[in-house]
């Protein structure tokens, strides 16, 4: 590579070190500067290529995450040859081993990865290269122990589902050992992270094997109020609210005498019970992660070729601790890591939940960067390898959901470390096996028909309306130990799955709701008047809404509205209420309009709904009150169905079936 092309620059809060500005060619020979033969094998620095687009890929990518540095002995040639014979055409490398890239501060090692990339390229296997920032090296922890802000606090909880793993809890103070336990805003972490990213991407950006970059890995906030977090939160509040008196009003800080007179008096997040403060902190944490990943993407974008992409892998499904839509705006393509139950418990619900969300984030195809190869888990409690044929069935489920790539975590089962029992394609003996044979079968099929399955388009007419604010605000004031926002969201999603109707996910505030015939709305507990008005307008113009209990109760600050519930939704819903009660036991409803028999019940929560213009669909039969449980209201050209209680799964499914039928969707 030419020295001019790999000159590294860039600064952060603490300024750039001399090492981060040194040309890579001037570093030690052991770092793996390409030989003349290797350079001859590489394209020119800005050779013309087609720009990457997630919906214009040539064929399905099918592969594994690969960590030859974890192997008990050198078997690179053996592994790559096994991959080639199987038909694997893509691998992900490099995201987990910062200490291999930089074993000592400023001493960058590239030869080990150069050898891997060259060998994979020789075999015709494409590569996704990861930035290794989600687990810091020991020398960095030694220099700046305050970078680590959490530690593993407990043993993994007992399994509630025998097929799905549980994991240890975490909490402050920080200690070395876990991954993803760093302070995103620590300037020393940022300085060293920027340096290693620039060195890696700058060195390998023109390698012909590399088709894209994964930034960090399954990133999520720690929630720990460090000095840097507290300072950033204070600046955010000053920009957003101008004066402390605004917070006093919207959060109700007169309660318990907690008024804030000067910004400097604002207490840190520890110990806070105020729902408004907690919701603001949660959204701040979302933005910290969003900004951090955008920062990494900006660095990589300075080096990557037009035909290369940037991705980040979400850990599968819908997250209430992230703003996944905001993160996706910094990515060329979204990646998901869906894991699922197997053997007798196999279904595709987790596959489709992750796929429908991943596809919705950018309105296009997505990648699967991790999924089950053999068994999963951080210990040996959930070891359920797939029955013959299940791996193949899962691949086509991913593709049907809109995935353009399926990769397993990972190629080989580990012989040490926390994930010893999260088994890869190869078992601990590292020999071809039943899973390898099934991968080979699938790869052969995809080689023949992958070009026909890639870039599948969707035109769904049903969407689930998602609000992280509502999920989090409701968790501060729960209605039940067993039912929360995500319980209802999953129930609605599962009803669609059972009815074979595929949804998109839309975020509160989405400007294009009119493209859907039906919206399913889990408890919209915390939302602004503007968001609620958007839903009212959607119904008025002909849309159909099914909305769960607790909706409209608080505003965007988690402050209860001082008008008749459900606030701005009242006219569209055609009802109001002033009282509510918990339900200690499920309660029978009458009549049974959907024919669900003994499943015609409401549970957990009941709102004493009083129809204005709405028609009761079914009602409670309590001796003291007979309030409707479900209502239907015609508003403008559309229909608003409101659920004033938590329905059984069967009742929810049949209600949704009826709404879909009225919309011409079957």
N, C-alpha and C positions, 0 to 999 in steps of 0.2 A: 504494500500500500504506500502511496506517496505521503511524505511527511506532512505536506500541507493539508491533506484531507483528514488526518487523524490528530491534528493539533487540538488539544482540549482546553477549553476556557470555561468561564462562567463563575459566578459568585453567589454566595448566600449571605445570611446575616453576619456571619463571622468572617467573610472573605474567603477567597480560594487559597488553598495551600500550594506550595511549590509543586508538590507531586501532581495535583490535579491539573496543572497547566503544562506539564512536560509532554512533549510529543511521545507517543507510544514507541516510535522507532528508536528513541534514545534510551529506552529502558533495557534491562538486562536481557541477554539472549535467551535465558531460560523462560522468558515470558511467552515465547512462541511466535515471534514474528514470522510471517509466512516465508517459505523458501521460494526460490525462483519458480520451481515447478508448481507450487501451490498458487503463486500469483498468476501464472499463466492459465490456471484453471478458473480464475475468478474474472467476473465482468469488470469493465471499466467503472470508475467511481460513480458516474451518473449515466450509465448506459440506458438507452430508452427502453422502458418497460410499460406495460399497461398499468394504470392505477388500480389499486385494490378496491373492490366493492363487495360487501357481504352477500349480495344477491347475484353476483356475476362470477361465481367460481366455476372451474372447469369440471370438477367431479367431486365426489364425496371423499373427504380425508378420513382415514381410519388408522388409528395408531395407539400410542402409549406415552406415558411419562417415563423417562429413562434416566437413571442415575448410576452410570458406571463407577462413579467415585464411591458409591456405597458397597460395591462388590467386594467379597472376601479375597478375590484375586483378579488379575487382569484378564478379562475375557471379552474385550471390545469386539474383536473380529468374530468371535463365536456368536455373540449376541446379535450383531448386525447381520450376519449371515442367516441366523434363525428368523430375524425380522423380514429379511428379503424373501426368504422361502415362504414365509407365511403370507406375504403380500401387504405388510404394513407399509404405509406410504408417508407417515408423519410421526414425529416424536416431539415432546416438550422436554427441554433441558435447562439446567442452570439456576432455577429459581430458589433452590433451598440451601445453597452452600456458599454464603458470603465468605466464610473462612477459607474455602478452597480458592476462591478468586483473590482474596487479600489476606494471607495468613498472618501478616504483620502490617502495621500501619504504613500505608504507602507502597508496599511491596506487592505489586499486582502480578498474578500468574495467569498466563493465557495458554501455555503449551498444551496442558491437559485437555482443554476444551477445543483447541485447534485440531488436535488429533481426532477427537470425537466427531466434530463437524465435517472434517475431511472424509472420514470413513463413511459417515452417513450419506454424504453427497455422492461418494463413489458408488454407493448402493442405490442411488436414486430416491433416497428418503428425505423428505422436507423436514424443516426444523422450526419450532417456535422457541425462542430464547427468552428466558425470564430474568427480570431484575431481582437480585437476591436479598431484598431489603427486609423481608418479614421475619428474619431470625438473625440477630446481630452476633458478630464474632466475640470471643472471650476477651480479646485485647481491648475492644471498644468498651465493653462493660467494665473492665478494669480501670480504664481511663475516666469513664463517665458513668458510674453506677446509677446515677439518677435517670439515665435513659430508660431503664427498665422500671415499670411502674406497677406491675402486678406479679403475683406468684400463684401457683396452684395451691388452693386452700383446703380442699377436701378430696376424699376418694370419690370416684365416680358413683353417682346415685344408683340405687337399685333400678333394674330394668322395669319400666311399665309395659314395654312391648318386647317380648323375648327375641324378636328379630332385628331390633334397631338399637344401636349403641347409645350409651350415655357417657359423659365425660366429666372430669374433675371440674369443680368450681374454681373461680379465680378472684383475687382481691388484692388490695394494697396491704403492705408496701411491696415494692418491686424486689425481685430476686432473679438471678440468672437460672435458666432452665427451660421455661416455656417459650414458645414462639409467639409472635404477634403481641408482645407485651410492652412495646416501646411507647414513649411519649412522642406523638406525631409532631409536636411543636418544639421539641428540644432542639436548639440551634446546633448543638454538636452532632446529634443524630442526623439532622438535615445536611450538615456539611459533609459528613462521611458518606451518607447515602448518595448525595449528588456526585461525589467523586467516583464511587464504585460504578454507578450507572453510566456516567460519561466514559469511563475507561472501558467498560465492557462493550457498550453499544458502539462507541467510537472505533474500537479495535475490530469488531466483527461485522459492521454494518454492510460491507460489500461482499460478505461471504455468500456464495450462490445458494447454499442450502437453506439460508434463513428466509422464511416467508413472513414472519411476524414476531412481535414481542409481547410477552405478558408482563404487565407492571404489577409488582408486589404479588400477593396471593391471598385470596379469600379475605380481603381487608375488612375490618370492623373496628368500631371505636372501643377504647378501654373504659371510658367514662370516669377516669381518675382526674380529680382537679389539681393538677400540678401548678407550680408557679407560672409556667408559660400558658397553660390553659386558662387560669384565672385572669391573667393579664389580657389575653385575647378576648375572653368573654366580656370583660369590662369595656374594652374598646368597641366591641360589637353593640353592647347595650347603649353606649353613648351615641353611636351613629344612628341606631335604630329608633331610640326613644327620646333622645335629646336631653331630658331632665329626669332625675330620680322620681319626681312627682308623678310622671306618667306611669312608672312601674307601681307606685303606691296605689294608683287608681285601678289599673287593669288587673293587677294581682291581688288587690284587696289587702294590702299590707298593714292597714289599720288593725286588722284582726290580730289578736295576741300582742298588740303594741309593737309591730315590727316595721314601722315606717322608716324609710331610708331618707336622710336629710342630704347627705353628700355622697357622690359616687364612691368615695373611698370607704364609706361605711358599709357598703354592700357585703354581706357575709359570703364565704365560699360555699360551694355546693354541699359539703359534708353536713349532714344533719337536717337539711332543708326538707320541710314537709309541704310547703305551699305548692299546689298543683301547677300554677302558672309558671313559677320559677322552674319547676322540674321539667315542664314541657319545653320551655325556652332552652334549658340546658341540653335536653335531648336533641333538639333541632340544631343547636350549636355543634354537638358532637357529630351529627350527620354532615354538617358543612365542613367540619375539620377533615373528615375522611374524604369527602368530595374534593376539597381543595388540594389535599395531599396527593390524590391520584391524578388530578389535573396537572399538578406540578411535575409529577413523574412523566406523564404523557407529553408535556411540553418539552422536557429535556430529550426524550426519545425522538420526538418529532424533528428535532434539530439535526438528527443523523439518519433516520430511516429513509429508505428508498420509497418512491411512490407505489411500488408494487407490494410493499410490506405493510402489515397492519399492526395496530396496537389493540390489545384486549386486556380485560381483567376478569377473573373468574369468581363469580358469586357462588356461595356454597349451596346453591340449590333452593328454589322456591322463593317465597315472598318474605322480605325482611322488614321488620318494623324499626330496626336500629340503623338503617341506612336510607339515603335517598337514592335509590337505584336508578331512577330516571335522570337525576342530575349527574351521577357518575357516568352514565352511558353517553352523555353528550361529549365527553372527552375521549371516547373510544371509537375506533373504526368498526369494531364488531364486539358484541357481547358474548361472554362465555359463561357457561353454567356447569356446576358440579353436582348433578343429581345422583343420589344413592337411594336404594330402595330395598324393600323386603323381597325375599326369594323363596324358592322351594314352594311349599303349599300356600304361602302368603303372597305369592307374586301377583301383583297387578301393576298397572302403569300409572297410577295416580300421581306418584312423586315425579315420574318422568314427565308427565304432561303438565303438572303444576309448574315445574321449573321451565319447561319448554314454552308454555303459553306466556309466562312472565318474561323470560329472556327474549322471546320474539317481539313482545309488546314494547319493550324498552326503547327500541329504535325502529319499530315497525318493519322489521326485516329478519332475515335468517340469522342464526346464532351458531355458536360452537359449543360442543360438550368437551371440556378439557379433562374431566374426571368422571368416572362412573365405575360400577362394580365390575371387577374381573372375576375374582373368586369370592372369598368371604371378607367382611369388613369389621372394623372395631379396633379400639385401642387396647383391648385385652381379648381373652379367648371365650367370652360369654356369648358372642353373637356370630359364631362360625357356622354359616349356612351357605355353602357353595351352591351355585345354581344347578338345577336339574339339567340334564342334556336338552339342548334346544332353547333354554331360557335366555342365554346370552344372545343368541341370534335374534330371538323375538324382541328383546330389549333394544337391540340396535335399530331395527326397523321402526320401533315405537319412537325412538329419538328422531329418526329421519322424518317420520310422518308429522311430528310436531314442528318441523321446520329446521332441524339441525343440519348444518352442512359439514360437520365433523363429529366424530365420536372417538374419544381417546380414553383409555383405561388408566386408572391409577392402581397399578403401574406395571412396568415390564416384569420386574422380579420381586419376589417376597423378600423382605428385609431380615437380616440375621441378628439385628440388634436395634435398640432404640424403642421409643414409645409405640411405633406403628408396626411392630414385628408381626402382628396378626392381621394387619390390613393387607391381604395377600394379592399379589399381582398375577399376571398371566402365567408366569413360571412360578412354581412352588419353591420352597426353600432348597430343594435339591438341584434347582436350576436346569432341569431337563424338560424337554417337550412332554406335554401331558394332555389330558382331556380338554382343558380350557384352550391350550395352544391349538389343538386340532380344530376346535369350533371357531376360534378366531381365524384360522386359515380358511375354513369353509366360507365364512362371511366375507373375508377379504377377496376371495376369488369371485364371489357373486358381485361385490361392489366394483371390482375391476371391469366386469362385463356391463353392469347396469347403472353404475354410479352417476354417469353423465345424464341419465334420465331422471334420477331422483334428486339431484342437486338443485338448489334455488327454488324449492317449492313455495308457491305463493298462497296467501290466505286472504279470505274476504269474509271474516266472521261478522255476524250480526248481533252477537251477544257480548256484553262486557261486564266484568266485575269492577266496581268503582272502589278504588283502594285509597285509604286515608291512614297514613302512619300516625298522624296527630291523634286521630280517634283511637287507634290501637293503644298508643302510649297513655293518653289522658284517661282512658277507661281503666287502664291497669293501675292508675293511682287511686281510683275509686271503684274497685271491682264489684260486680253484681253477684259473683259466685267464685268458689274455689275451682270449679270445673269448667265454667263457660266464660269465655272472654271474646274479644274481637276476632282473633284468629280462629277460634272454634266455629264461629258463625261463617266466616269467610270460607273455611275448609268445607263446612257443610254445604254451602251454596255451590262451591266448586265441585264437590263430590256428586251433588244432584245432577249437575250438567254432565259430568263424566258418565254417570249411570244412564243418562238419557242420550248419550252419544252426540252431544252438542258441544262444540269447541268454543271457548271464550277467548277474548283478549282481556288484558288488564288495562284499566285507565286510571290515571292519578287525578285526585281532586284538582280541579282547575283546567283539565284538558279542554281545549277549545273546540274539539271536533266530535262531541258526543252524538251529533245528529246522524253520524254514519251507522249507529247501532239502533236496532229495533227494540232491544230490551237491555236495561241496566239492572244488575243485582247489586244492592247496596248493603254491606254489613253495617253494624251500628255506627252511624256517622255522628259520633258523640261530640267531637270537637271540630267545628268548621265555621268559617266566616259567613256573614250574611251573603256575601257575593257568591260563595260556593253553593250555598243553599238555593240562592236565586237561580243559579245556572241549572240546577236540577228541576226547579219549578218551570223554568222556560222550556227545558227539554220535554217535559210532560205536556205542557201547553201546546207544543208544536207537533205532538203526535207520538211521543215516546212512551214506553211502558217501563215503570219502575216497580221493583219489589224491594222494599226497604225494611230493615230490621229495627227492633226496639232501641230505645235510648238515643235515637237520631235527633239532631237539632237541639239537644239539651244545653250544651255549652258552646261558647264562641271559640275563636281561634286561640284564645289565651287560656282555655280550660276554665273559664269563668261562666257560671250558670246565667242564662238569660233571664232578665226580669220581666218577661212577658209570658203569656199562656203558652205552654208546651203544645206542639213542637215548634214554637217560634215561627220563623219565616216559612216553614213548610205547611203551616196550618191550612191555608186555602187549597193548596194542591192535594194535600192528604185528606182534606174534608173532615177534620176531626180536631179535638183538643182534649187535654186531660190535665188534672191538677194533682192527682194522687197516684201512688204505685205501691206495690207490695212485693216482697220476696215470696217465693213459693217453696215451702219445705219439701213438698212432694209434687210430682207431676199431677196436673189437674185435667179432668175430662172436659172436652169441648163438644158442643152440639150446635147445629147438626153436623153430619159427617159428609161434607160436600164432595170430597175427593175419594171416598170409599177406602179409607185406611184402617177402619175398624178400631182395634184397641190402641192404635198409634195416633188416634185423633186427640192429642193432648198438648197442653202447654206446660212449660216447666221453668224453674229458676226465677223468673221475673214476670210481673204482670203490671201493665199500665192500665188505669181505669179510663179506657177510651170512651169519649162521648162524641158520637157522630154529629157533624154539622150537615154535610151533604153526602158523606160516605155511606155505603151500604155494608152492614155486617156480613161477613162470609160465614164465620162460626164464632161462638161465644162461650165464655166460661159458664159453668152450671152451679157455682157456689150458692149456698143457701142465702147468703147475705147480699151478693151482687152478681149481676149477669152481664158484665161488660163485654163488649166484643173483644175477641182475641186477634182476629184478622179482619181488615176492612178493605173495600175496593171503592175508589172514587174516580169518576169521570171528570177530568179537568181539561178544559180546552179540547184539543183533539186527541188527548192521550189518557192513560190510565195509571193511577197511583195505588199500589197495594201496600198496606202498612201492616207489619207484624208487631203486635204489642206484647209479645211473649216469645220465649225460645221454643221453637217447634221441634217435634221429633224429626228424625231424618226422613222417615217415610212421608210425613205431612209436608215437609219442605220440598221434597222431590216432586210430589204430585201437584202441589201448588205451582211450582215452576213449570212443570209439564203443561199445565193448563194455560199459563201465560204465554209460553212458547207457541202453543197451538193457536192461540188467538192472534199471534204475530205471524203465523204461517211458517213456523220453524219446527221441523220434526226430524 
